Structure formats: structure tokens, C-alpha cells
């Protein structure tokens, strides 16, 4: 997805993991995905560089849809759609 499309998404939940080092943001994402309904989008905000790689791998392994990453204000906004 394009950055503008990602930013236009209405995330059903947001996990703010700024200041949390690996594996913190991934653990927060795992908890957060359970709080949104199937088909809804979770946004993970992180300033840990490893999260950019960890979230897409995790999403693929567990069957969720990784939508993309937008860099903003010194952090990454990562979008995942819950699929199950």
C-alpha cells in the first residue's frame, strides 16, 4: 500500500511501543491484535529499528496481513490486518 493509503486507514487499535526495545514492540503487537476484531487493522508505533522486520515476519507466521510501514516523527507506524 502507498503511504497515503496507510495513513488513511482507520485503525481499530493502536499499540504505542515507543521507547520499548526488542522484543517489546512485538510482544505488545501480539497482545494488541487480540483486542481488534477479525478484519480490523492494528497500528503499531515503534522507534525500535528491529520492529520494521519483526512485525511482517510475525504477521506472516500467524496468518495476519502485513499492510506496510510509514516513517513519521522519528518512529515507524506499522499496520497489520487481523485475519483470524
PyMOL Python script that loads the backbone (N, CA, C, O; Angstrom):
from pymol import cmd

cmd.read_pdbstr("""\
ATOM      1  N   UNK A   1       0.834  -1.185   0.000  1.00  0.00           N
ATOM      2  CA  UNK A   1       0.000   0.000   0.000  1.00  0.00           C
ATOM      3  C   UNK A   1       0.882   1.252   0.000  1.00  0.00           C
ATOM      4  O   UNK A   1       1.996   1.243   0.523  1.00  0.00           O
ATOM      5  N   UNK A   2       0.372   2.303  -0.583  1.00  0.00           N
ATOM      6  CA  UNK A   2       1.064   3.593  -0.578  1.00  0.00           C
ATOM      7  C   UNK A   2       0.982   4.206   0.830  1.00  0.00           C
ATOM      8  O   UNK A   2       0.076   3.881   1.597  1.00  0.00           O
ATOM      9  N   UNK A   3       1.924   5.085   1.164  1.00  0.00           N
ATOM     10  CA  UNK A   3       1.906   5.743   2.467  1.00  0.00           C
ATOM     11  C   UNK A   3       0.582   6.458   2.724  1.00  0.00           C
ATOM     12  O   UNK A   3       0.034   6.384   3.824  1.00  0.00           O
ATOM     13  N   UNK A   4       0.069   7.150   1.704  1.00  0.00           N
ATOM     14  CA  UNK A   4      -1.180   7.902   1.886  1.00  0.00           C
ATOM     15  C   UNK A   4      -2.353   6.966   2.169  1.00  0.00           C
ATOM     16  O   UNK A   4      -3.253   7.306   2.937  1.00  0.00           O
ATOM     17  N   UNK A   5      -2.339   5.780   1.544  1.00  0.00           N
ATOM     18  CA  UNK A   5      -3.404   4.803   1.796  1.00  0.00           C
ATOM     19  C   UNK A   5      -3.317   4.274   3.222  1.00  0.00           C
ATOM     20  O   UNK A   5      -4.335   4.112   3.895  1.00  0.00           O
ATOM     21  N   UNK A   6      -2.088   4.004   3.681  1.00  0.00           N
ATOM     22  CA  UNK A   6      -1.902   3.507   5.042  1.00  0.00           C
ATOM     23  C   UNK A   6      -2.356   4.549   6.059  1.00  0.00           C
ATOM     24  O   UNK A   6      -3.037   4.218   7.029  1.00  0.00           O
ATOM     25  N   UNK A   7      -1.980   5.799   5.837  1.00  0.00           N
ATOM     26  CA  UNK A   7      -2.338   6.852   6.782  1.00  0.00           C
ATOM     27  C   UNK A   7      -3.839   7.129   6.797  1.00  0.00           C
ATOM     28  O   UNK A   7      -4.365   7.663   7.774  1.00  0.00           O
ATOM     29  N   UNK A   8      -4.530   6.768   5.714  1.00  0.00           N
ATOM     30  CA  UNK A   8      -5.976   6.976   5.639  1.00  0.00           C
ATOM     31  C   UNK A   8      -6.755   5.846   6.322  1.00  0.00           C
ATOM     32  O   UNK A   8      -7.962   5.968   6.532  1.00  0.00           O
ATOM     33  N   UNK A   9      -6.078   4.757   6.666  1.00  0.00           N
ATOM     34  CA  UNK A   9      -6.753   3.635   7.320  1.00  0.00           C
ATOM     35  C   UNK A   9      -7.250   4.054   8.699  1.00  0.00           C
ATOM     36  O   UNK A   9      -6.590   4.802   9.419  1.00  0.00           O
ATOM     37  N   UNK A  10      -8.411   3.559   9.040  1.00  0.00           N
ATOM     38  CA  UNK A  10      -8.932   3.784  10.389  1.00  0.00           C
ATOM     39  C   UNK A  10      -8.547   2.569  11.223  1.00  0.00           C
ATOM     40  O   UNK A  10      -9.214   1.536  11.179  1.00  0.00           O
ATOM     41  N   UNK A  11      -7.466   2.703  11.983  1.00  0.00           N
ATOM     42  CA  UNK A  11      -7.013   1.589  12.817  1.00  0.00           C
ATOM     43  C   UNK A  11      -7.987   1.390  13.977  1.00  0.00           C
ATOM     44  O   UNK A  11      -8.376   2.348  14.645  1.00  0.00           O
ATOM     45  N   UNK A  12      -8.373   0.141  14.204  1.00  0.00           N
ATOM     46  CA  UNK A  12      -9.290  -0.170  15.298  1.00  0.00           C
ATOM     47  C   UNK A  12      -8.556  -0.160  16.633  1.00  0.00           C
ATOM     48  O   UNK A  12      -9.166   0.004  17.690  1.00  0.00           O
ATOM     49  N   UNK A  13      -7.241  -0.336  16.571  1.00  0.00           N
ATOM     50  CA  UNK A  13      -6.435  -0.326  17.788  1.00  0.00           C
ATOM     51  C   UNK A  13      -5.054   0.215  17.490  1.00  0.00           C
ATOM     52  O   UNK A  13      -4.548   0.073  16.376  1.00  0.00           O
ATOM     53  N   UNK A  14      -4.443   0.837  18.490  1.00  0.00           N
ATOM     54  CA  UNK A  14      -3.087   1.373  18.343  1.00  0.00           C
ATOM     55  C   UNK A  14      -2.255   0.907  19.527  1.00  0.00           C
ATOM     56  O   UNK A  14      -2.655   1.046  20.683  1.00  0.00           O
ATOM     57  N   UNK A  15      -1.088   0.349  19.217  1.00  0.00           N
ATOM     58  CA  UNK A  15      -0.134  -0.043  20.240  1.00  0.00           C
ATOM     59  C   UNK A  15       1.020   0.950  20.167  1.00  0.00           C
ATOM     60  O   UNK A  15       1.707   1.026  19.149  1.00  0.00           O
ATOM     61  N   UNK A  16       1.236   1.705  21.226  1.00  0.00           N
ATOM     62  CA  UNK A  16       2.342   2.661  21.268  1.00  0.00           C
ATOM     63  C   UNK A  16       3.509   1.999  21.992  1.00  0.00           C
ATOM     64  O   UNK A  16       3.541   1.942  23.221  1.00  0.00           O
ATOM     65  N   UNK A  17       4.469   1.499  21.211  1.00  0.00           N
ATOM     66  CA  UNK A  17       5.621   0.795  21.775  1.00  0.00           C
ATOM     67  C   UNK A  17       6.885   1.642  21.699  1.00  0.00           C
ATOM     68  O   UNK A  17       7.993   1.112  21.778  1.00  0.00           O
ATOM     69  N   UNK A  18       6.726   2.959  21.545  1.00  0.00           N
ATOM     70  CA  UNK A  18       7.900   3.833  21.513  1.00  0.00           C
ATOM     71  C   UNK A  18       8.645   3.727  22.838  1.00  0.00           C
ATOM     72  O   UNK A  18       8.044   3.729  23.912  1.00  0.00           O
ATOM     73  N   UNK A  19       9.967   3.635  22.736  1.00  0.00           N
ATOM     74  CA  UNK A  19      10.789   3.523  23.930  1.00  0.00           C
ATOM     75  C   UNK A  19      10.977   2.096  24.400  1.00  0.00           C
ATOM     76  O   UNK A  19      11.737   1.848  25.335  1.00  0.00           O
ATOM     77  N   UNK A  20      10.306   1.165  23.774  1.00  0.00           N
ATOM     78  CA  UNK A  20      10.429  -0.246  24.122  1.00  0.00           C
ATOM     79  C   UNK A  20      11.395  -0.912  23.150  1.00  0.00           C
ATOM     80  O   UNK A  20      11.244  -0.787  21.934  1.00  0.00           O
ATOM     81  N   UNK A  21      12.381  -1.616  23.684  1.00  0.00           N
ATOM     82  CA  UNK A  21      13.372  -2.294  22.835  1.00  0.00           C
ATOM     83  C   UNK A  21      12.907  -3.705  22.515  1.00  0.00           C
ATOM     84  O   UNK A  21      12.077  -4.274  23.224  1.00  0.00           O
ATOM     85  N   UNK A  22      13.446  -4.258  21.449  1.00  0.00           N
ATOM     86  CA  UNK A  22      13.135  -5.611  21.004  1.00  0.00           C
ATOM     87  C   UNK A  22      13.320  -6.578  22.174  1.00  0.00           C
ATOM     88  O   UNK A  22      14.332  -6.480  22.866  1.00  0.00           O
ATOM     89  N   UNK A  23      12.407  -7.493  22.426  1.00  0.00           N
ATOM     90  CA  UNK A  23      11.212  -7.847  21.656  1.00  0.00           C
ATOM     91  C   UNK A  23       9.934  -7.151  22.132  1.00  0.00           C
ATOM     92  O   UNK A  23       8.835  -7.589  21.792  1.00  0.00           O
ATOM     93  N   UNK A  24      10.062  -6.081  22.910  1.00  0.00           N
ATOM     94  CA  UNK A  24       8.891  -5.407  23.477  1.00  0.00           C
ATOM     95  C   UNK A  24       7.807  -5.044  22.482  1.00  0.00           C
ATOM     96  O   UNK A  24       6.645  -5.385  22.701  1.00  0.00           O
ATOM     97  N   UNK A  25       8.153  -4.349  21.374  1.00  0.00           N
ATOM     98  CA  UNK A  25       7.104  -3.981  20.420  1.00  0.00           C
ATOM     99  C   UNK A  25       6.363  -5.190  19.838  1.00  0.00           C
ATOM    100  O   UNK A  25       5.154  -5.129  19.610  1.00  0.00           O
ATOM    101  N   UNK A  26       7.082  -6.273  19.602  1.00  0.00           N
ATOM    102  CA  UNK A  26       6.429  -7.478  19.067  1.00  0.00           C
ATOM    103  C   UNK A  26       5.481  -8.070  20.106  1.00  0.00           C
ATOM    104  O   UNK A  26       4.371  -8.482  19.771  1.00  0.00           O
ATOM    105  N   UNK A  27       5.911  -8.111  21.348  1.00  0.00           N
ATOM    106  CA  UNK A  27       5.036  -8.634  22.408  1.00  0.00           C
ATOM    107  C   UNK A  27       3.795  -7.762  22.558  1.00  0.00           C
ATOM    108  O   UNK A  27       2.694  -8.278  22.755  1.00  0.00           O
ATOM    109  N   UNK A  28       3.964  -6.447  22.464  1.00  0.00           N
ATOM    110  CA  UNK A  28       2.824  -5.526  22.535  1.00  0.00           C
ATOM    111  C   UNK A  28       1.875  -5.751  21.353  1.00  0.00           C
ATOM    112  O   UNK A  28       0.655  -5.707  21.513  1.00  0.00           O
ATOM    113  N   UNK A  29       2.442  -5.993  20.166  1.00  0.00           N
ATOM    114  CA  UNK A  29       1.617  -6.250  18.978  1.00  0.00           C
ATOM    115  C   UNK A  29       0.804  -7.532  19.154  1.00  0.00           C
ATOM    116  O   UNK A  29      -0.370  -7.587  18.791  1.00  0.00           O
ATOM    117  N   UNK A  30       1.441  -8.560  19.714  1.00  0.00           N
ATOM    118  CA  UNK A  30       0.740  -9.835  19.943  1.00  0.00           C
ATOM    119  C   UNK A  30      -0.447  -9.633  20.880  1.00  0.00           C
ATOM    120  O   UNK A  30      -1.512 -10.210  20.662  1.00  0.00           O
ATOM    121  N   UNK A  31      -0.272  -8.821  21.917  1.00  0.00           N
ATOM    122  CA  UNK A  31      -1.386  -8.529  22.832  1.00  0.00           C
ATOM    123  C   UNK A  31      -2.439  -7.669  22.148  1.00  0.00           C
ATOM    124  O   UNK A  31      -3.639  -7.901  22.299  1.00  0.00           O
ATOM    125  N   UNK A  32      -1.981  -6.676  21.397  1.00  0.00           N
ATOM    126  CA  UNK A  32      -2.886  -5.735  20.746  1.00  0.00           C
ATOM    127  C   UNK A  32      -3.772  -6.359  19.686  1.00  0.00           C
ATOM    128  O   UNK A  32      -4.928  -5.966  19.529  1.00  0.00           O
ATOM    129  N   UNK A  33      -3.237  -7.329  18.955  1.00  0.00           N
ATOM    130  CA  UNK A  33      -4.016  -7.928  17.854  1.00  0.00           C
ATOM    131  C   UNK A  33      -5.241  -8.658  18.408  1.00  0.00           C
ATOM    132  O   UNK A  33      -6.257  -8.769  17.721  1.00  0.00           O
ATOM    133  N   UNK A  34      -5.153  -9.151  19.628  1.00  0.00           N
ATOM    134  CA  UNK A  34      -6.282  -9.834  20.248  1.00  0.00           C
ATOM    135  C   UNK A  34      -7.403  -8.891  20.659  1.00  0.00           C
ATOM    136  O   UNK A  34      -8.506  -9.332  20.982  1.00  0.00           O
ATOM    137  N   UNK A  35      -7.118  -7.593  20.647  1.00  0.00           N
ATOM    138  CA  UNK A  35      -8.116  -6.609  21.066  1.00  0.00           C
ATOM    139  C   UNK A  35      -8.873  -5.992  19.899  1.00  0.00           C
ATOM    140  O   UNK A  35      -9.787  -5.192  20.102  1.00  0.00           O
ATOM    141  N   UNK A  36      -8.496  -6.362  18.666  1.00  0.00           N
ATOM    142  CA  UNK A  36      -9.242  -5.891  17.499  1.00  0.00           C
ATOM    143  C   UNK A  36      -9.960  -7.077  16.872  1.00  0.00           C
ATOM    144  O   UNK A  36      -9.531  -8.222  17.016  1.00  0.00           O
ATOM    145  N   UNK A  37     -11.042  -6.799  16.184  1.00  0.00           N
ATOM    146  CA  UNK A  37     -11.832  -7.866  15.562  1.00  0.00           C
ATOM    147  C   UNK A  37     -11.190  -8.331  14.260  1.00  0.00           C
ATOM    148  O   UNK A  37     -10.417  -7.600  13.641  1.00  0.00           O
ATOM    149  N   UNK A  38     -11.520  -9.550  13.855  1.00  0.00           N
ATOM    150  CA  UNK A  38     -11.053 -10.079  12.577  1.00  0.00           C
ATOM    151  C   UNK A  38     -11.475  -9.117  11.468  1.00  0.00           C
ATOM    152  O   UNK A  38     -12.634  -8.708  11.395  1.00  0.00           O
ATOM    153  N   UNK A  39     -10.522  -8.760  10.605  1.00  0.00           N
ATOM    154  CA  UNK A  39     -10.784  -7.819   9.522  1.00  0.00           C
ATOM    155  C   UNK A  39     -10.387  -6.393   9.849  1.00  0.00           C
ATOM    156  O   UNK A  39     -10.256  -5.559   8.953  1.00  0.00           O
ATOM    157  N   UNK A  40     -10.193  -6.107  11.142  1.00  0.00           N
ATOM    158  CA  UNK A  40      -9.808  -4.759  11.549  1.00  0.00           C
ATOM    159  C   UNK A  40      -8.288  -4.595  11.517  1.00  0.00           C
ATOM    160  O   UNK A  40      -7.540  -5.569  11.436  1.00  0.00           O
ATOM    161  N   UNK A  41      -7.855  -3.337  11.582  1.00  0.00           N
ATOM    162  CA  UNK A  41      -6.434  -3.002  11.470  1.00  0.00           C
ATOM    163  C   UNK A  41      -5.875  -2.581  12.823  1.00  0.00           C
ATOM    164  O   UNK A  41      -6.497  -1.817  13.561  1.00  0.00           O
ATOM    165  N   UNK A  42      -4.677  -3.099  13.135  1.00  0.00           N
ATOM    166  CA  UNK A  42      -3.922  -2.688  14.310  1.00  0.00           C
ATOM    167  C   UNK A  42      -2.738  -1.856  13.836  1.00  0.00           C
ATOM    168  O   UNK A  42      -2.037  -2.244  12.901  1.00  0.00           O
ATOM    169  N   UNK A  43      -2.517  -0.723  14.474  1.00  0.00           N
ATOM    170  CA  UNK A  43      -1.355   0.113  14.182  1.00  0.00           C
ATOM    171  C   UNK A  43      -0.368  -0.026  15.333  1.00  0.00           C
ATOM    172  O   UNK A  43      -0.739   0.124  16.497  1.00  0.00           O
ATOM    173  N   UNK A  44       0.887  -0.314  15.006  1.00  0.00           N
ATOM    174  CA  UNK A  44       1.952  -0.414  15.999  1.00  0.00           C
ATOM    175  C   UNK A  44       2.894   0.760  15.765  1.00  0.00           C
ATOM    176  O   UNK A  44       3.414   0.927  14.662  1.00  0.00           O
ATOM    177  N   UNK A  45       3.117   1.575  16.792  1.00  0.00           N
ATOM    178  CA  UNK A  45       4.029   2.719  16.699  1.00  0.00           C
ATOM    179  C   UNK A  45       5.297   2.348  17.467  1.00  0.00           C
ATOM    180  O   UNK A  45       5.239   2.032  18.655  1.00  0.00           O
ATOM    181  N   UNK A  46       6.442   2.388  16.782  1.00  0.00           N
ATOM    182  CA  UNK A  46       7.688   1.957  17.409  1.00  0.00           C
ATOM    183  C   UNK A  46       8.870   2.762  16.899  1.00  0.00           C
ATOM    184  O   UNK A  46       8.899   3.179  15.741  1.00  0.00           O
ATOM    185  N   UNK A  47       9.838   2.976  17.769  1.00  0.00           N
ATOM    186  CA  UNK A  47      11.090   3.592  17.330  1.00  0.00           C
ATOM    187  C   UNK A  47      12.254   2.607  17.449  1.00  0.00           C
ATOM    188  O   UNK A  47      13.416   3.014  17.428  1.00  0.00           O
ATOM    189  N   UNK A  48      11.946   1.317  17.574  1.00  0.00           N
ATOM    190  CA  UNK A  48      12.965   0.271  17.581  1.00  0.00           C
ATOM    191  C   UNK A  48      13.115  -0.247  16.151  1.00  0.00           C
ATOM    192  O   UNK A  48      12.151  -0.743  15.568  1.00  0.00           O
ATOM    193  N   UNK A  49      14.305  -0.135  15.590  1.00  0.00           N
ATOM    194  CA  UNK A  49      14.515  -0.482  14.172  1.00  0.00           C
ATOM    195  C   UNK A  49      14.194  -1.939  13.861  1.00  0.00           C
ATOM    196  O   UNK A  49      13.793  -2.245  12.738  1.00  0.00           O
ATOM    197  N   UNK A  50      14.356  -2.830  14.806  1.00  0.00           N
ATOM    198  CA  UNK A  50      14.076  -4.243  14.570  1.00  0.00           C
ATOM    199  C   UNK A  50      12.606  -4.538  14.331  1.00  0.00           C
ATOM    200  O   UNK A  50      12.262  -5.532  13.691  1.00  0.00           O
ATOM    201  N   UNK A  51      11.740  -3.676  14.846  1.00  0.00           N
ATOM    202  CA  UNK A  51      10.296  -3.888  14.703  1.00  0.00           C
ATOM    203  C   UNK A  51       9.886  -3.884  13.238  1.00  0.00           C
ATOM    204  O   UNK A  51       8.964  -4.600  12.845  1.00  0.00           O
ATOM    205  N   UNK A  52      10.569  -3.080  12.429  1.00  0.00           N
ATOM    206  CA  UNK A  52      10.293  -2.987  10.992  1.00  0.00           C
ATOM    207  C   UNK A  52      10.410  -4.358  10.308  1.00  0.00           C
ATOM    208  O   UNK A  52       9.699  -4.637   9.342  1.00  0.00           O
ATOM    209  N   UNK A  53      11.303  -5.199  10.810  1.00  0.00           N
ATOM    210  CA  UNK A  53      11.482  -6.548  10.253  1.00  0.00           C
ATOM    211  C   UNK A  53      10.650  -7.589  11.009  1.00  0.00           C
ATOM    212  O   UNK A  53      10.106  -8.517  10.411  1.00  0.00           O
ATOM    213  N   UNK A  54      10.561  -7.421  12.325  1.00  0.00           N
ATOM    214  CA  UNK A  54       9.898  -8.427  13.159  1.00  0.00           C
ATOM    215  C   UNK A  54       8.403  -8.547  12.895  1.00  0.00           C
ATOM    216  O   UNK A  54       7.883  -9.661  12.818  1.00  0.00           O
ATOM    217  N   UNK A  55       7.706  -7.433  12.758  1.00  0.00           N
ATOM    218  CA  UNK A  55       6.245  -7.468  12.617  1.00  0.00           C
ATOM    219  C   UNK A  55       5.800  -8.170  11.330  1.00  0.00           C
ATOM    220  O   UNK A  55       4.898  -9.005  11.389  1.00  0.00           O
ATOM    221  N   UNK A  56       6.399  -7.864  10.163  1.00  0.00           N
ATOM    222  CA  UNK A  56       5.970  -8.593   8.952  1.00  0.00           C
ATOM    223  C   UNK A  56       6.201 -10.100   9.052  1.00  0.00           C
ATOM    224  O   UNK A  56       5.376 -10.886   8.587  1.00  0.00           O
ATOM    225  N   UNK A  57       7.318 -10.506   9.657  1.00  0.00           N
ATOM    226  CA  UNK A  57       7.616 -11.940   9.810  1.00  0.00           C
ATOM    227  C   UNK A  57       6.585 -12.588  10.727  1.00  0.00           C
ATOM    228  O   UNK A  57       6.040 -13.645  10.409  1.00  0.00           O
ATOM    229  N   UNK A  58       6.319 -11.951  11.866  1.00  0.00           N
ATOM    230  CA  UNK A  58       5.329 -12.472  12.807  1.00  0.00           C
ATOM    231  C   UNK A  58       3.953 -12.563  12.155  1.00  0.00           C
ATOM    232  O   UNK A  58       3.280 -13.588  12.272  1.00  0.00           O
ATOM    233  N   UNK A  59       3.528 -11.501  11.468  1.00  0.00           N
ATOM    234  CA  UNK A  59       2.208 -11.486  10.836  1.00  0.00           C
ATOM    235  C   UNK A  59       2.067 -12.636   9.850  1.00  0.00           C
ATOM    236  O   UNK A  59       1.040 -13.313   9.821  1.00  0.00           O
ATOM    237  N   UNK A  60       3.103 -12.858   9.040  1.00  0.00           N
ATOM    238  CA  UNK A  60       3.071 -13.955   8.070  1.00  0.00           C
ATOM    239  C   UNK A  60       3.002 -15.317   8.732  1.00  0.00           C
ATOM    240  O   UNK A  60       2.289 -16.202   8.258  1.00  0.00           O
ATOM    241  N   UNK A  61       3.732 -15.495   9.820  1.00  0.00           N
ATOM    242  CA  UNK A  61       3.759 -16.785  10.521  1.00  0.00           C
ATOM    243  C   UNK A  61       2.414 -17.130  11.134  1.00  0.00           C
ATOM    244  O   UNK A  61       1.999 -18.289  11.119  1.00  0.00           O
ATOM    245  N   UNK A  62       1.730 -16.122  11.677  1.00  0.00           N
ATOM    246  CA  UNK A  62       0.481 -16.406  12.396  1.00  0.00           C
ATOM    247  C   UNK A  62      -0.771 -16.191  11.546  1.00  0.00           C
ATOM    248  O   UNK A  62      -1.884 -16.442  12.007  1.00  0.00           O
ATOM    249  N   UNK A  63      -0.591 -15.724  10.301  1.00  0.00           N
ATOM    250  CA  UNK A  63      -1.734 -15.634   9.394  1.00  0.00           C
ATOM    251  C   UNK A  63      -2.434 -14.298   9.325  1.00  0.00           C
ATOM    252  O   UNK A  63      -3.569 -14.223   8.855  1.00  0.00           O
ATOM    253  N   UNK A  64      -1.781 -13.229   9.787  1.00  0.00           N
ATOM    254  CA  UNK A  64      -2.360 -11.894   9.653  1.00  0.00           C
ATOM    255  C   UNK A  64      -1.768 -11.229   8.411  1.00  0.00           C
ATOM    256  O   UNK A  64      -0.788 -11.720   7.851  1.00  0.00           O
ATOM    257  N   UNK A  65      -2.356 -10.124   7.982  1.00  0.00           N
ATOM    258  CA  UNK A  65      -1.911  -9.434   6.770  1.00  0.00           C
ATOM    259  C   UNK A  65      -1.094  -8.194   7.129  1.00  0.00           C
ATOM    260  O   UNK A  65      -1.620  -7.241   7.704  1.00  0.00           O
ATOM    261  N   UNK A  66       0.188  -8.214   6.789  1.00  0.00           N
ATOM    262  CA  UNK A  66       1.041  -7.047   6.973  1.00  0.00           C
ATOM    263  C   UNK A  66       0.711  -6.063   5.864  1.00  0.00           C
ATOM    264  O   UNK A  66       0.805  -6.403   4.685  1.00  0.00           O
ATOM    265  N   UNK A  67       0.322  -4.838   6.233  1.00  0.00           N
ATOM    266  CA  UNK A  67      -0.102  -3.854   5.244  1.00  0.00           C
ATOM    267  C   UNK A  67       1.005  -2.888   4.851  1.00  0.00           C
ATOM    268  O   UNK A  67       1.029  -2.414   3.715  1.00  0.00           O
ATOM    269  N   UNK A  68       1.931  -2.584   5.770  1.00  0.00           N
ATOM    270  CA  UNK A  68       3.026  -1.696   5.430  1.00  0.00           C
ATOM    271  C   UNK A  68       3.493  -0.867   6.604  1.00  0.00           C
ATOM    272  O   UNK A  68       2.969  -0.957   7.714  1.00  0.00           O
ATOM    273  N   UNK A  69       4.518  -0.038   6.315  1.00  0.00           N
ATOM    274  CA  UNK A  69       5.157   0.814   7.323  1.00  0.00           C
ATOM    275  C   UNK A  69       5.244   2.239   6.785  1.00  0.00           C
ATOM    276  O   UNK A  69       5.567   2.450   5.616  1.00  0.00           O
ATOM    277  N   UNK A  70       4.959   3.201   7.635  1.00  0.00           N
ATOM    278  CA  UNK A  70       5.147   4.610   7.299  1.00  0.00           C
ATOM    279  C   UNK A  70       6.060   5.205   8.373  1.00  0.00           C
ATOM    280  O   UNK A  70       5.780   5.086   9.566  1.00  0.00           O
ATOM    281  N   UNK A  71       7.152   5.844   7.946  1.00  0.00           N
ATOM    282  CA  UNK A  71       8.038   6.529   8.892  1.00  0.00           C
ATOM    283  C   UNK A  71       7.472   7.919   9.158  1.00  0.00           C
ATOM    284  O   UNK A  71       7.157   8.659   8.227  1.00  0.00           O
ATOM    285  N   UNK A  72       7.346   8.266  10.439  1.00  0.00           N
ATOM    286  CA  UNK A  72       6.786   9.572  10.803  1.00  0.00           C
ATOM    287  C   UNK A  72       7.295  10.001  12.172  1.00  0.00           C
ATOM    288  O   UNK A  72       7.280   9.218  13.121  1.00  0.00           O
ATOM    289  N   UNK A  73       7.740  11.231  12.269  1.00  0.00           N
ATOM    290  CA  UNK A  73       8.134  11.818  13.554  1.00  0.00           C
ATOM    291  C   UNK A  73       9.140  10.966  14.324  1.00  0.00           C
ATOM    292  O   UNK A  73       9.009  10.805  15.538  1.00  0.00           O
ATOM    293  N   UNK A  74      10.136  10.421  13.639  1.00  0.00           N
ATOM    294  CA  UNK A  74      11.183   9.657  14.307  1.00  0.00           C
ATOM    295  C   UNK A  74      10.781   8.260  14.731  1.00  0.00           C
ATOM    296  O   UNK A  74      11.503   7.612  15.490  1.00  0.00           O
ATOM    297  N   UNK A  75       9.652   7.789  14.258  1.00  0.00           N
ATOM    298  CA  UNK A  75       9.229   6.431  14.586  1.00  0.00           C
ATOM    299  C   UNK A  75       8.549   5.806  13.365  1.00  0.00           C
ATOM    300  O   UNK A  75       8.281   6.476  12.368  1.00  0.00           O
ATOM    301  N   UNK A  76       8.284   4.520  13.472  1.00  0.00           N
ATOM    302  CA  UNK A  76       7.580   3.802  12.408  1.00  0.00           C
ATOM    303  C   UNK A  76       6.148   3.547  12.835  1.00  0.00           C
ATOM    304  O   UNK A  76       5.881   3.197  13.985  1.00  0.00           O
ATOM    305  N   UNK A  77       5.229   3.727  11.898  1.00  0.00           N
ATOM    306  CA  UNK A  77       3.830   3.350  12.094  1.00  0.00           C
ATOM    307  C   UNK A  77       3.606   2.118  11.221  1.00  0.00           C
ATOM    308  O   UNK A  77       3.674   2.195   9.994  1.00  0.00           O
ATOM    309  N   UNK A  78       3.341   0.992  11.859  1.00  0.00           N
ATOM    310  CA  UNK A  78       3.250  -0.303  11.185  1.00  0.00           C
ATOM    311  C   UNK A  78       1.796  -0.775  11.258  1.00  0.00           C
ATOM    312  O   UNK A  78       1.162  -0.732  12.313  1.00  0.00           O
ATOM    313  N   UNK A  79       1.285  -1.227  10.106  1.00  0.00           N
ATOM    314  CA  UNK A  79      -0.131  -1.594  10.021  1.00  0.00           C
ATOM    315  C   UNK A  79      -0.300  -3.073   9.701  1.00  0.00           C
ATOM    316  O   UNK A  79       0.312  -3.594   8.769  1.00  0.00           O
ATOM    317  N   UNK A  80      -1.150  -3.747  10.495  1.00  0.00           N
ATOM    318  CA  UNK A  80      -1.425  -5.178  10.339  1.00  0.00           C
ATOM    319  C   UNK A  80      -2.932  -5.390  10.401  1.00  0.00           C
ATOM    320  O   UNK A  80      -3.603  -4.863  11.288  1.00  0.00           O
ATOM    321  N   UNK A  81      -3.466  -6.170   9.447  1.00  0.00           N
ATOM    322  CA  UNK A  81      -4.896  -6.515   9.475  1.00  0.00           C
ATOM    323  C   UNK A  81      -5.057  -7.903  10.111  1.00  0.00           C
ATOM    324  O   UNK A  81      -4.409  -8.863   9.694  1.00  0.00           O
ATOM    325  N   UNK A  82      -5.919  -7.996  11.117  1.00  0.00           N
ATOM    326  CA  UNK A  82      -6.181  -9.286  11.762  1.00  0.00           C
ATOM    327  C   UNK A  82      -6.986 -10.155  10.796  1.00  0.00           C
ATOM    328  O   UNK A  82      -8.017  -9.731  10.274  1.00  0.00           O
ATOM    329  N   UNK A  83      -6.507 -11.360  10.569  1.00  0.00           N
ATOM    330  CA  UNK A  83      -7.150 -12.255   9.599  1.00  0.00           C
ATOM    331  C   UNK A  83      -7.825 -13.457  10.247  1.00  0.00           C
ATOM    332  O   UNK A  83      -8.578 -14.168   9.582  1.00  0.00           O
ATOM    333  N   UNK A  84      -7.572 -13.697  11.529  1.00  0.00           N
ATOM    334  CA  UNK A  84      -8.218 -14.858  12.178  1.00  0.00           C
ATOM    335  C   UNK A  84      -8.374 -14.626  13.654  1.00  0.00           C
ATOM    336  O   UNK A  84      -8.894 -15.488  14.363  1.00  0.00           O
TER     337      UNK A  84
END
""", "prot")
cmd.dss("prot")
cmd.show_as("cartoon", "prot")
cmd.util.cbc("prot")
cmd.orient("prot")
